[in-house]
Amino acid sequence: MPPENALPRVVEDVPEFPTRPAAMHKGAAGKVAIIAGSRGMSGAAILAGLGALRGGAGLVRVYCPESVQPIIAASEPCLMTLPLPEDDAGRIAGGGVFAKLDLEWPTVVAVGPGVGLSPELGKLIADVLRAFSGPTVVDADGLNNLAALGPQAWVARAARPTVVTPHPGEMARLRQGAELPPLAGDDDETRLRIAHEYACLAQCVVVLKGHRTVVCTPAEAYINATGNPGMATGGMGDVLTGLLAALLAQGLSAFDAARLGVYAHGLAADFCQKEIAPVGYLAREVADLLPAALTHAARPRVGFRQSL
């Protein structure tokens, strides 16, 4: 844990989206596996997959319950799918499912969007985090399932790139499971402290979502200035999960991927606000404008404050 009242160094720069060589091929652009979805929550898996594709990943495969696999496969022909056994509620089953996961294939694993909650899922996700040595993104129900396991869920990830993306409610559950004192507030300093304490405990990159999203490591932090209130609708976080996985798969460090990801995600929403309307644009429309936002991020600029 950090010393009392200690805060990380705040940086304002956003890394550029990497330029690709002319001979780039899809294998070199990274392989993203997304463990996501359940009965009634196939959209979360689809949106995470779209976020990864629009973020530039070379190949994207969604690992999902077998009953929703046809829905996900039909949603986007560029997504690959791997159907998994499911329980009676349509969630990925526990038991022998881990042996069916191909963790040798991906460059990056993202886990959590729409998977639901069960003790078996908590164990499965913890097993994935322990077994997979590459970069990992954990979001949504991935975090909710792990909260009950406390800090030991992250021990195996200490030397591996890991990004967690809680909204305030999920962050409160993570802190409670880790026996950190309750801490709440909407000001930058309080949100920075909330994220920093957990980043130090779990030795990971924390993306605390919300207005002025905080990206925090044990040593450094970034407070994002893109985005708008129209993002307050379902699926936005799923798109961000896929985008972060794609950036990690293309070789960015965890902190760089998180900063660029939240910047571009918010900027794509700002484009939607300008081109569609302040309210009513959809998460998939934000995903569709990620290439434009990432292109903007590749331009010379000062920090992140350049106007659209």
C-alpha positions in Angstrom: 0.0 0.0 0.0 1.2 3.6 -0.6 2.1 5.8 2.3 -0.9 7.7 3.7 -1.8 10.7 1.5 0.7 9.7 -1.2 -0.5 10.1 -4.8 1.2 9.1 -8.0 2.8 11.5 -10.5 0.1 12.7 -12.9 1.1 12.8 -16.6 -0.9 14.6 -19.3 0.6 13.2 -22.5 -1.2 10.5 -24.6 0.9 8.0 -26.6 0.5 8.0 -30.4 -1.2 5.1 -32.1 1.7 3.2 -33.6 2.5 3.6 -37.3 2.4 0.3 -39.2 5.1 -0.8 -41.6 4.1 -1.4 -45.2 4.6 -5.2 -44.9 2.3 -5.5 -41.8 0.2 -8.7 -41.7 -2.7 -9.7 -39.4 -0.5 -12.1 -37.3 1.8 -9.2 -36.4 -1.2 -7.0 -35.4 -2.0 -9.3 -32.5 -4.5 -12.0 -31.6 -7.2 -11.1 -29.0 -9.3 -13.7 -27.2 -12.4 -12.3 -25.4 -14.1 -14.4 -22.8 -17.6 -12.9 -22.7 -21.3 -13.2 -23.0 -24.1 -15.3 -21.5 -27.8 -15.9 -22.3 -29.3 -12.4 -22.7 -25.9 -10.7 -22.7 -24.6 -11.6 -26.1 -24.4 -7.9 -27.0 -21.6 -7.4 -24.4 -19.5 -10.0 -26.2 -20.3 -8.5 -29.6 -19.4 -5.0 -28.6 -16.1 -6.0 -27.0 -15.3 -7.9 -30.2 -16.1 -4.8 -32.3 -13.9 -2.6 -30.0 -11.0 -5.0 -30.6 -11.5 -5.1 -34.4 -12.0 -1.3 -34.7 -8.9 -0.9 -32.4 -6.8 -2.6 -35.0 -6.3 -6.2 -33.7 -5.3 -8.6 -36.4 -7.5 -11.4 -35.2 -10.3 -11.5 -32.7 -11.9 -14.6 -31.2 -14.8 -14.6 -28.7 -15.0 -17.5 -26.2 -18.6 -17.7 -25.3 -21.4 -20.1 -24.1 -22.5 -22.4 -26.9 -26.1 -21.1 -27.0 -25.1 -17.6 -27.8 -22.3 -18.5 -30.2 -24.6 -18.4 -33.3 -25.8 -14.9 -32.3 -22.2 -13.5 -31.9 -20.9 -15.2 -35.1 -23.8 -13.8 -37.1 -23.3 -10.3 -35.7 -20.0 -9.6 -37.4 -18.3 -11.9 -40.0 -14.8 -10.7 -38.9 -15.2 -12.2 -35.4 -14.2 -15.8 -34.8 -15.9 -17.7 -32.0 -15.2 -20.6 -29.7 -18.3 -22.1 -28.1 -18.0 -23.4 -24.6 -20.2 -25.6 -22.3 -22.7 -23.6 -20.3 -24.8 -24.0 -17.1 -28.5 -24.0 -16.8 -28.6 -20.2 -16.7 -26.7 -19.9 -20.0 -23.4 -18.8 -18.4 -20.0 -20.4 -19.2 -19.9 -23.5 -17.0 -17.2 -24.3 -14.5 -15.7 -27.7 -14.1 -13.8 -28.9 -17.2 -14.2 -25.7 -19.2 -10.7 -24.4 -18.5 -9.2 -27.4 -20.4 -11.3 -26.3 -23.5 -9.8 -22.8 -23.5 -7.0 -22.3 -26.0 -4.7 -20.0 -24.2 -1.8 -20.7 -26.4 -3.4 -18.9 -29.3 -4.0 -15.3 -28.1 -1.5 -12.4 -27.7 -4.0 -10.8 -25.2 -6.9 -12.1 -23.2 -9.9 -9.9 -22.2 -12.4 -11.4 -19.8 -15.7 -10.3 -18.2 -18.2 -8.5 -20.4 -21.6 -10.1 -19.9 -20.4 -13.4 -18.4 -22.7 -13.2 -15.3 -21.9 -14.3 -11.8 -21.3 -17.7 -10.2 -18.6 -19.3 -7.9 -17.6 -21.5 -10.8 -16.9 -18.5 -13.0 -14.9 -16.8 -10.3 -12.6 -19.9 -10.1 -12.4 -20.1 -13.9 -11.4 -16.5 -14.3 -8.8 -16.8 -11.5 -7.4 -19.9 -13.3 -7.2 -17.9 -16.6 -5.3 -15.1 -14.9 -2.9 -17.5 -13.3 -2.3 -19.6 -16.5 -2.1 -16.9 -19.1 1.3 -15.1 -19.1 0.5 -12.4 -21.6 -1.4 -9.1 -21.2 -4.9 -9.3 -19.7 -7.9 -6.9 -19.5 -10.5 -7.6 -16.8 -13.8 -5.8 -16.9 -17.4 -6.0 -15.6 -18.5 -9.4 -14.3 -14.9 -10.5 -14.5 -14.2 -8.0 -11.7 -17.4 -8.8 -9.8 -16.5 -12.5 -9.8 -13.0 -11.8 -8.6 -14.0 -9.3 -5.9 -15.0 -12.1 -3.5 -11.5 -13.7 -3.9 -9.7 -10.6 -2.5 -6.1 -9.6 -3.3 -4.9 -13.2 -3.8 -6.7 -13.2 -7.2 -4.0 -10.9 -8.5 -0.9 -12.5 -7.0 0.0 -14.5 -10.1 -0.4 -11.3 -12.3 2.1 -9.2 -10.3 4.8 -9.3 -13.0 2.4 -9.5 -16.0 0.7 -6.6 -17.8 -2.8 -6.4 -16.4 -5.5 -3.7 -16.9 -8.7 -3.6 -14.8 -11.6 -1.4 -15.9 -14.1 -0.9 -13.0 -16.9 1.6 -12.9 -17.4 3.1 -9.4 -19.7 0.3 -8.2 -17.3 -2.4 -9.3 -14.4 -0.5 -7.7 -16.3 -0.4 -4.4 -16.8 -4.1 -4.6 -13.1 -4.7 -5.4 -12.1 -2.5 -2.4 -14.5 -4.2 -0.1 -13.2 -7.6 -1.1 -9.6 -6.4 -0.5 -10.6 -5.0 2.9 -9.7 -1.4 1.8 -11.7 1.3 3.7 -14.7 2.7 1.9 -13.8 5.8 -0.1 -16.1 7.7 -2.4 -16.2 11.1 -4.2 -16.4 12.6 -7.6 -13.5 15.0 -7.4 -10.3 14.2 -9.2 -8.1 13.8 -6.1 -10.5 11.3 -4.4 -11.0 9.2 -7.6 -7.2 9.3 -8.1 -6.7 8.0 -4.5 -9.4 5.3 -5.0 -7.6 4.0 -8.1 -4.1 4.4 -6.8 -4.7 2.4 -3.6 -6.1 -0.5 -5.6 -3.3 -0.3 -8.2 -0.7 -0.6 -5.5 -2.5 -3.5 -3.9 -3.1 -5.5 -7.1 0.1 -4.3 -8.9 -1.9 -3.5 -12.0 -3.2 -0.6 -14.1 -6.6 0.6 -12.9 -8.9 2.4 -15.3 -11.6 3.9 -13.0 -14.3 4.8 -15.5 -16.6 7.8 -15.3 -16.4 11.5 -16.0 -12.7 12.3 -16.3 -11.7 8.6 -16.2 -8.6 7.9 -14.1 -5.8 5.7 -15.4 -3.5 4.7 -12.6 -0.4 2.6 -11.8 1.5 2.4 -8.5 3.7 5.2 -9.8 1.9 7.2 -12.5 -1.6 8.4 -13.4 -3.5 10.1 -16.1 -6.9 11.9 -16.0 -8.8 11.8 -19.3 -10.5 14.9 -20.7 -12.3 13.4 -23.7 -15.9 12.0 -23.7 -19.3 13.5 -22.9 -22.6 12.6 -21.1 -24.0 10.9 -24.1 -21.8 7.9 -23.2 -24.1 7.1 -20.3 -25.7 4.1 -22.0 -25.1 0.4 -22.1 -22.2 -1.2 -23.9 -19.7 1.7 -23.8 -17.5 -0.2 -21.3 -17.6 -3.3 -23.5 -16.2 -1.4 -26.5 -13.4 0.0 -24.3 -12.5 -3.5 -23.1 -12.0 -4.7 -26.7 -10.1 -1.5 -27.6 -7.7 -1.9 -24.7 -7.1 -5.5 -25.6 -6.4 -4.5 -29.2 -3.8 -1.8 -28.2 -2.1 -4.3 -25.9 -2.0 -6.8 -28.7 -0.2 -4.3 -31.0 2.6 -3.9 -28.5 1.7 -1.0 -26.3 2.6 -1.2 -22.6 -0.3 -1.5 -20.2 -0.2 2.1 -19.1 0.2 3.4 -22.7 -2.6 1.2 -23.9 -4.9 2.4 -21.1 -4.2 6.1 -21.7 -4.5 5.9 -25.5 -7.6 3.7 -25.1 -9.6 5.9 -22.8 -8.6 9.0 -24.9 -9.6 7.5 -28.2 -12.8 6.0 -26.7 -13.9 9.3 -25.4 -12.9 11.1 -28.6 -14.9 8.7 -30.7 -17.9 9.6 -28.5 -17.1 13.3 -29.0 -17.2 12.6 -32.8 -20.6 10.9 -32.3 -21.9 13.9 -30.3 -20.9 16.2 -33.1 -22.1 14.0 -36.0 -25.2 12.4 -34.6 -26.6 14.1 -31.5 -25.6 14.9 -27.9 -27.7 12.0 -26.6 -28.9 8.8 -28.3 -25.9 7.6 -30.1 -25.0 3.9 -29.5 -21.9 2.1 -28.2 -21.5 0.3 -31.6 -21.4 3.8 -33.2 -18.6 4.7 -30.9 -16.8 1.5 -31.9 -17.3 2.4 -35.6 -15.6 5.8 -35.0 -12.6 4.4 -33.1 -10.4 4.3 -36.3 -11.0 8.0 -36.8 -10.2 8.7 -33.2 -7.0 6.6 -33.3 -6.0 8.4 -36.6 -6.5 11.7 -34.8 -4.3 10.4 -32.0 -1.5 9.7 -34.4 -1.3 13.4 -35.4 1.3 15.7 -33.8 -0.4 17.5 -30.9 0.3 18.8 -27.4 -1.0 16.6 -24.7 -4.7 15.7 -25.1 -6.3 19.2 -25.2 -6.3 19.8 -28.9 -9.9 20.6 -30.2 -11.7 18.3 -32.5 
